[in-house]
Amino acid sequence: MLIGRKSTVLFNENWHKGVIWHSGITLTEKYYRPTIVLTQSNGHVAGSARSVLGYDLYEALCGCSDLLIQFGGHKYAAGLTMLPENVEAFVTRLKKW
């Protein structure tokens, strides 16, 4: 688990891609922190993100866009894909938001 100042990022290469969105919702509701859950999928890292009131998740992802292959969503929920070697830099950059 990687915890930034305002957000939590969890990564496990063995989690099933189809259920990470639910984990993100559950953790966001329980701890009231923006949460991104990542897993390995087809050589990439795929993620599901959920946010809370006052934290613009989409804006934070825009600030990391050069590290992402693709992303989409809105201020409270998003999906993203990146290369495995970008995970640490992504978490570091996300701490600034």
C-alpha positions, 0 to 999 in steps of 0.5 A, a space after each residue: 500500500 502506498 499512501 500519499 498526503 491526500 490519497 491512497 494507492 493500492 497495487 497488487 499484480 494478482 488482483 482481478 481487473 473486474 473487481 478492483 472498482 468495487 474495492 476502490 468504492 469500499 475503501 473510499 467510503 470506509 476511510 474517506 480518502 481518494 483511493 486508486 486500486 491498481 492491478 496488472 493486466 496484459 502487460 500494463 497496470 490498470 486502475 480504478 479510482 474513486 474520490 471524495 468531496 473536495 478532491 478533483 480526481 480528474 484534475 489530479 490525473 491530468 497532472 499525471 497524464 504524461 505517465 499514463 497511457 490513457 485515463 478517463 472519468 470525472 472529478 469523482 471516478 476514473 479509470 486509468 492505464 499505465 506502464 508498470 515502470 511508471 507506478 512509483 512516479 505516478 504515486 510520487 506525483 499524485 502526492 502533490 495533489 
